[in-house]
């Protein structure tokens, strides 16, 4: 059956968008599949505001997961003054799709958010993409991968974020890398590590040294390639920690990585210094 794609606009009945805090909007529909973005905004955000935007992609090997993976991160950073977006995308387990469709959705979501920047009260030149594991791949890939765009996307709108925060991300899909059995020879055009170019956004990279999926050597090489093209990549290694060490259930490490991310965004001028918000 021929698939029908549509991108939905948002109609606001008030100049203030404070009502969008913890609300969701439909950003894309494929046949009967409806994909949403859940918004966590500071109180009393106005459409004329210019807040930075923070876009989160959940992990799950492109097979499972849901947008609530980074819910607590979104709650914290919305209190710090960012408009945060938790993004749905298609997965193998729920939709029978491949990693390629997941990337198409991730790119669509960034374009949707950037297009609607005035309504969301955000600065379209200050979009941070973040994600964990396969979601980290999607965040990095929106910045580095040119192909795998949805045919309905407005290609005049860039899907490239202005900064990246990556939590044990899947960056190598080449032979020996994560997911290569599903990606195959397309890794040359799909793997972030193989597509780093000059102008890559400043990046914060978290990794546990005992991660069984993402080798430390891969992260170190990623950092080296980024530096070779003149882009910054701050690599934070956590001794003895495994995959997913940063998740909310690991409260101390969750708080530590959130604070590191806060400092990173301060260094870019996206957040004020000396946060007074307690990390829950």
Steps between C-alpha positions, in 0.01 A plus 500: 500500500629843414612683810366844564719741693400825658661758722267679737511867587408636840233761552531713812205678655713716727820701464631328811606137460539427869215252454734282292699388803473123525274480193546304180451598137478286189797562274461224245258233381576200279179319408353430846828550688491824696827641633500757778735742667443558870593853608634602840535876508587755768203675653354793308695449180385752242500455123738795466755337734833358382568206730747231393333170408608157625379201296524149650504166316447185706718189486403140428708376207248646252284205613313634803481771762283807536528874530490496881863378515618858559195629685694598813768670294229702325342599831833624633611691192159660450541645850840628386336694217513264203198389300535120494354256250459123548470343156315192374652312209426170331659185641524141385307361796204734472488579130702230323741758363877524456755744646473698177138597572603599853754744358248641254265571792774658708585736216132581448463590866792746495367665186153523656636659817719745309212598269273562798765681703301826528192319634707296745686805631840360403808623317534295181878555511529342846370145465675228699439137402553238769448127525611174653635192322303468171341834588851640526558371149190683380607824667847480345363390164266799470818707508733290287301283256381657175287213371189329642260792478124451489362582157241730659755708693556862405867474406541877517486462880818366654482198728851567633503586871739759639639279777493134605483322835556127446454233768689176413400563136514253215740686272665214311281284273790368297631141503540407866289794610154491654212414267716420198303181433192718439670796336729308263691693236278802562719570805717723279208743478335423836777473758582831675864404555546453125342836412660758728575813301615854561225697673379211717321642806676518838442171676488359851559122504427286811623141524564238768833320470327164547243554222468169313342661193703817447879457537697778665736493201207588272412804713862611511532466123176694453646780714824495298319524165284785633808690608671432167217679316511793743195408711494455875411170664510474878529134600395407854599147601353332810727233640347154530154606386297311241243584236220725625687606814362853470132403525278640774495176699874550565429818692854613585632450148185652355559815705869508413441474126217755508733745672771433241247565226393819676862621507543409134197708403627784717827491306304550178307792646171308496453506878578747773775406741456376855173307481279537804265219400547184703542186290222259597 
